[in-house]
Amino acid sequence: MDVRCSGHRANWGSSGSYRIDLFAALLCLLIAYVLNRGMRSAARFETALVYVKVAIVLLVIVVGVFHINSANYSPFAHSDWPARSPARQPSSSPCSATTR
């Protein structure tokens, strides 16, 4: 049997079986191995970077906790805060829509 695909001739045996090019198969396995090793090392590197980023965020939070001035929270809300809420007073903004 003679099969042609893009100008290449396939080697079919007399019983309809075919031969595998051992060199090509080994080369594909070698390339897959090298890519897999590269992906593993890239994944390890990315994981290490994530740990570093999380550590930096936690460090900023821990350092920031010591710089909190609790005097800034007193008074937390103005004493007339409910009277100033937008729901109780009409807005003076020309872009706001009022329904009456």
N, C-alpha and C positions, 0 to 999 in steps of 0.2 A: 504494500500500500504506500503510495507516495502522497504526502500531504505538504502543501506549500502555504506558507503564511508570510506575507511581506517579503517574499524572495528567499526565505530560509526554508531549507528542506528538513522535515522531521524524520528521524530514524525509527521506523517501525519494524519490529521483527516479523518473522513469518507467521507467528501465532497471534498477532495483533497486540503484542505487548510493546512496551517502549523502554528505552534506556534513559537513565538519569545521569546528567553530567555531574560527576562527583565533585570536581573542582568548583563548579558554580554553586553547588549546594553548600560546600564548606566555606566558600567566600561569603555567601549570604549569612551563614551562621556566625562567622567572624564579625561581619559588619553589625549584625544584631547584638552581639555580645559587647562590642565597643560602644554602640549607642546606648545600650542598657547601663553600662558602667558610667557613661557620661551623664545619663539621666539620674542615676542614683546619687552621684556626687553633686549634681545640680540641686536635687531635692534636699540633700543634707545641708547644702549651703543656704538654700531658701529657708529651711527650718531654723538654722542658726540665726539668720537675719530676723526672722519673726521673733525669736526669743530676745534678741538684742532690742528690738523695737518695743516689745512689751516691757522689758526691764527699764527702758528710758521713760516710758509713760508712767510706770509705777514710781520711779525715782522722782519725777516732776510732781506727782501727787503727794508723795511723802514729804518732800521738801516744802511744797506749798502749804501743807497742813500747819507747819510751824510758823508760817508768815501770816496766818489769819489773824486779823485784829477784830475781836468780838465787839469792840466799841462801835464799829461800823454798822452793826446790826440793830442798834438802838437809836431811834425807834425804827422798827422794821417797816412799818407802814405809817403813813401820816394819820393824825388823829381824826381828820375829816375825810378819810379815804372813802367811806361808802357814799358820801355826798358828792364826791368828785367822779364817781364811776360814770362811764359814757352812757350807761343805760338810764341814768337819772337826769342827765343834763343833755340838751340838744347840742350837737357838735357844731362848731363854728367853721368847720372846714367846708370850702365850696364844693368839694368832691363827694361829700357824704350825702347819701340819700336818706331823707327823713320821711316817715309815713305817719300821717295823722288822721 
